[in-house]
Amino acid sequence: MLTLRLSCPTDLAAAAVAVLEADPTISSLTIWPGASSKPVGDVIWADIPREAANDLVAKLTALGVQELGTIQLVPVNTWISQSGLNAERNAPGSGPDAVVWAEVIERAYDDTQLTWTYLSFMILATLLAAIAIVTDSVILVIGAMVLGPEFTAIATLGLALIKRRPNLFRQALRTLLIGFAVSIGVVTALALAAKGFGFITEVDVLKPSPGTSFIYSPNWWSFLVAIVAGAAGVLSLTSSRTSGLVGVFISVTTIPASGNIAIATVFGLWNEVIGSATQLGINIGGMAIAGWLTLLFQQAIWARVNSRLAQRERPTRSTQ
């Protein structure tokens, strides 16, 4: 369940109310005439199923509500309403599976901004991965995977293509490239300092490392895992089931590969540098492709859902 909140000029509010009153999925509608001071006009609240959000947002944006006012979608964690239950039952699809595109796009813009926090997490995750490689610690590798913030930027590449948002695509790509470049550069500098002070030696790096050698040894399984993880990650991001993201983080080898690029560069292990860079490219490419295909599939499915919803509305309107 979502609460749709509108603030818009009074003359536009009348058209918005007409759209909302004609929609059979709305379980409650509240109007406060003149309650908005900026913009000067009305405030409107409507309770809607998640499945109906895309269709309603499209109709309201077609009216220009977002240009002269505000459209908000607010999750309702707990609600007790028979009309709300009936609305969810009548709405096509399932609420937990519904993709609210406005919500997904807004989150993508927020999470792919190149901020100091993002760079800090990238650096710390890559540093943790580098330590894991030196100590051959699988536990630390997993910790580095979970700590890395890069997945949303990778998934956003596909979202930007599907929704034709070139600015979002550029933002995500910029954040991704700069994030990896800065984190690898900083960890390389730290590894050089550690080597100079004798904290890391060639013996530490050249010793057998059965727990972490997979990082610089990519194969077809690497691509397959990236495909599966990318699809699962996008499903988690676009639905209300975000618990699956942890499994995605510990399945792919992006952060460990960047950590090994730094360590291998310092000690001149160019075969490992190439292997790790290949692993990084395979994982990013696989997840981006899988994310794009998953979003394409979801868009097609929910386009059919909206079409069914529109067909339901036509008989209702014709009887009015």
JOTA-V489073 format. One record per backbone hydrogen bond with DSSP energy under -1.0 kcal/mol. CO is the residue of the C=O (numbers start at 1). NH is the residue of the N-H. E is the energy in kcal/mol with one decimal. If there is no record, write none. Layout:
# JOTA-V489073
CO_NH_E / CO_NH_E
This chain:
# JOTA-V489073
1_76_-2.3 / 2_48_-3.0 / 3_74_-2.4 / 4_46_-2.0 / 5_72_-2.6 / 6_44_-2.6 / 7_70_-2.3 / 8_42_-2.3 / 9_13_-2.3 / 10_14_-1.5 / 12_16_-2.1 / 13_17_-3.0 / 14_18_-1.8 / 15_19_-1.9 / 16_20_-2.2 / 17_21_-3.1 / 18_22_-1.4 / 20_23_-1.0 / 23_26_-1.0 / 28_47_-1.9 / 30_45_-2.8 / 32_35_-1.7 / 32_43_-1.8 / 36_41_-2.1 / 41_36_-2.0 / 42_8_-1.9 / 43_32_-3.2 / 44_6_-3.0 / 45_30_-3.2 / 46_4_-3.7 / 47_27_-2.1 / 48_2_-3.1 / 49_52_-1.3 / 50_53_-1.4 / 52_56_-1.9 / 53_57_-2.8 / 54_58_-2.3 / 55_59_-1.9 / 56_60_-2.5 / 57_61_-2.6 / 58_62_-1.7 / 60_65_-1.9 / 64_68_-1.5 / 65_69_-2.1 / 70_7_-1.7 / 72_5_-2.6 / 74_3_-2.9 / 81_85_-2.0 / 82_86_-2.5 / 83_87_-2.2 / 84_88_-2.1 / 85_89_-2.1 / 86_90_-2.2 / 87_91_-1.6 / 95_98_-1.1 / 96_240_-1.6 / 99_101_-1.0 / 100_104_-2.2 / 101_105_-2.9 / 102_106_-2.1 / 103_107_-2.2 / 104_108_-2.1 / 105_109_-2.4 / 106_110_-2.0 / 107_111_-3.0 / 108_112_-1.3 / 113_115_-1.3 / 115_119_-2.4 / 116_120_-2.5 / 117_121_-2.4 / 118_122_-2.3 / 119_123_-2.7 / 120_124_-2.8 / 121_125_-2.6 / 122_126_-2.4 / 123_127_-2.6 / 124_128_-2.4 / 125_129_-2.1 / 126_130_-2.3 / 127_131_-2.2 / 128_132_-2.2 / 129_133_-2.0 / 130_134_-2.2 / 131_135_-2.4 / 132_137_-2.2 / 137_141_-1.6 / 138_142_-2.3 / 139_143_-2.2 / 140_144_-2.5 / 141_145_-2.2 / 142_146_-2.3 / 143_147_-2.0 / 144_148_-1.6 / 150_154_-1.7 / 151_155_-2.9 / 152_156_-2.1 / 155_159_-1.6 / 156_160_-3.0 / 157_161_-1.5 / 158_162_-2.5 / 159_163_-2.6 / 160_165_-2.7 / 165_169_-2.2 / 166_170_-2.6 / 167_171_-2.3 / 168_172_-2.6 / 169_173_-2.6 / 170_174_-2.6 / 171_175_-2.4 / 172_176_-2.4 / 173_177_-2.7 / 174_178_-2.6 / 175_179_-2.1 / 176_180_-2.1 / 177_181_-2.5 / 178_182_-2.9 / 179_183_-2.1 / 180_184_-2.5 / 181_185_-2.3 / 182_186_-2.9 / 183_187_-2.3 / 184_188_-2.3 / 185_189_-2.1 / 186_190_-2.3 / 187_191_-2.5 / 188_192_-2.3 / 189_193_-2.1 / 190_194_-2.6 / 191_195_-2.4 / 192_196_-2.5 / 193_197_-2.1 / 194_199_-2.3 / 194_200_-1.2 / 201_205_-1.4 / 202_206_-3.2 / 203_207_-1.2 / 209_212_-1.0 / 209_213_-1.4 / 212_215_-1.7 / 214_217_-1.2 / 219_223_-1.1 / 220_224_-2.3 / 221_225_-2.8 / 222_226_-2.0 / 223_227_-2.2 / 224_228_-2.5 / 225_229_-3.0 / 226_230_-2.5 / 227_231_-2.2 / 228_232_-2.4 / 229_233_-2.7 / 230_234_-2.1 / 231_235_-2.1 / 232_236_-2.0 / 233_237_-2.3 / 234_238_-2.3 / 242_245_-1.6 / 244_248_-1.3 / 245_249_-2.5 / 246_250_-1.8 / 248_251_-1.6 / 248_252_-1.1 / 253_257_-1.2 / 254_258_-2.0 / 255_259_-2.3 / 256_260_-2.2 / 257_261_-1.9 / 258_262_-1.5 / 259_263_-2.0 / 260_264_-3.0 / 261_265_-1.9 / 262_266_-1.8 / 263_267_-1.5 / 264_269_-2.7 / 265_268_-1.0 / 268_270_-1.5 / 269_273_-1.9 / 270_274_-2.6 / 271_275_-2.5 / 272_276_-2.9 / 273_277_-2.6 / 274_278_-2.5 / 275_279_-2.4 / 276_280_-2.6 / 277_281_-2.5 / 278_282_-2.8 / 279_283_-2.3 / 280_284_-2.5 / 281_285_-2.8 / 282_286_-2.8 / 283_287_-2.3 / 284_288_-2.4 / 285_289_-2.5 / 286_290_-2.5 / 287_291_-2.6 / 288_292_-2.2 / 289_293_-2.5 / 290_294_-2.5 / 291_295_-2.5 / 292_296_-2.3 / 293_297_-2.3 / 294_298_-2.6 / 295_299_-2.7 / 296_300_-2.0 / 297_301_-2.4 / 298_302_-2.7 / 299_303_-1.6 / 300_304_-1.5 / 301_305_-1.8 / 302_306_-2.3 / 303_307_-1.8 / 304_308_-2.4 / 305_309_-2.2 / 306_310_-2.3 / 307_311_-2.0 / 308_312_-1.7 / 309_313_-1.6 / 310_314_-1.6 / 313_317_-2.6 / 314_318_-2.3 / 315_319_-1.1 / 317_320_-1.2
